[in-house]
């Protein structure tokens, strides 16, 4: 018998191991929060490199062949494409994978609870504001931590009195 017959069971094991590692690492990054994926610091990059090295053997085991490496890479690519499609869907699962945007500054006032929940320090927020050309939070109408980890900022100047429409409520009567 040629060597192909013995390779097929190990490929199945590589597929299974790679899928388990992918789900574990994805869950880990999701639990760490948006800042980790959106704004890489030197220690985040170090973590990513060491994590990749640490899980490599868990995925392919003793199989260091080209076929084993390609099988693991193929599984990662397919899983990533599948998770990406699932994340774009509306509904609970997509929201679970993507997360949601968080308000960090509202009309010049820091939303301390959201900053704490997302693990963003005042220094990190001020750095993001300075990157947008803003010196103080009082100049900010809204600052939002987006689902991709970036911070979007809307200045008070961007929303002038002429363009801002007052909020109006409408009531609809139900006629029987």
Rosetta blueprint (number, residue, H / E / L):
1 X L
2 X L
3 X L
4 X H
5 X H
6 X H
7 X H
8 X H
9 X H
10 X H
11 X H
12 X H
13 X H
14 X H
15 X H
16 X H
17 X H
18 X H
19 X H
20 X H
21 X H
22 X H
23 X H
24 X H
25 X H
26 X H
27 X H
28 X H
29 X H
30 X H
31 X H
32 X H
33 X L
34 X H
35 X H
36 X H
37 X H
38 X H
39 X L
40 X L
41 X L
42 X H
43 X H
44 X H
45 X H
46 X H
47 X H
48 X H
49 X H
50 X H
51 X H
52 X H
53 X H
54 X H
55 X H
56 X H
57 X H
58 X H
59 X H
60 X H
61 X L
62 X L
63 X L
64 X L
65 X L
66 X H
67 X H
68 X H
69 X H
70 X H
71 X H
72 X H
73 X H
74 X H
75 X H
76 X H
77 X H
78 X H
79 X H
80 X H
81 X H
82 X H
83 X H
84 X H
85 X H
86 X H
87 X H
88 X H
89 X L
90 X L
91 X L
92 X H
93 X H
94 X H
95 X H
96 X H
97 X H
98 X H
99 X L
100 X L
101 X L
102 X E
103 X E
104 X E
105 X E
106 X E
107 X L
108 X L
109 X E
110 X E
111 X L
112 X H
113 X H
114 X H
115 X H
116 X H
117 X H
118 X H
119 X L
120 X L
121 X L
122 X H
123 X H
124 X H
125 X H
126 X H
127 X H
128 X H
129 X H
130 X H
131 X H
132 X L
133 X L
134 X L
135 X L
136 X L
137 X H
138 X H
139 X H
140 X E
141 X E
142 X E
143 X E
144 X E
145 X E
146 X L
147 X L
148 X L
149 X L
150 X L
151 X E
152 X E
153 X E
154 X E
155 X E
156 X L
157 X L
158 X L
159 X L
160 X L
161 X L
162 X L
163 X L
164 X L
165 X L
166 X L
167 X L
168 X L
169 X L
170 X L
171 X L
172 X L
173 X L
174 X L
175 X L
176 X L
